[in-house]
């Protein structure tokens, strides 16, 4: 018995042979639906093996005895749209069936099918990405609100107001030191004692403002 000839096809050529998009074939290879039928070294599809693993799912229906060409066309169209319809011999059904125009070439119809599949897949991906990004933005906003509520995140203008108030009160306190200690300095026994009085007053003032958490500042 003669050895069966092995036919190698590109992804696009194999996709055309079974009536699906090239993207669908790539996806089938990535997901392992086409495993033995993919030659990774040659980057080619082994047709007879790929047909057994994946291609048989997309075989084009052939007319059988008792089923007219019109009924067959209606069945194929229903399967493409993912809708299961019961084929009845009723004439009203036949009138609604989209029959292929005899003037329309097979390649033209195949290209339209591939475009439709690619458009539907791309639209689904874009919609899913929009939903994902929207969820991330909402999560970031909720986190920001929570941090503000817990005083973890402080607005720039609030920080500037607090720092200005702190500096202003510290300045006033330091300027009031000489008036509070001048009498004690004048009555001091010597210069050293006078300086010690002034230094002690300044240190006391600075220690008060070193503990900023205990201060009540006007924002």
Order of alpha helices (4+ residues) and beta strands (2+ residues): beta-alpha-alpha-beta-beta-alpha-alpha-alpha-alpha-alpha-alpha-alpha
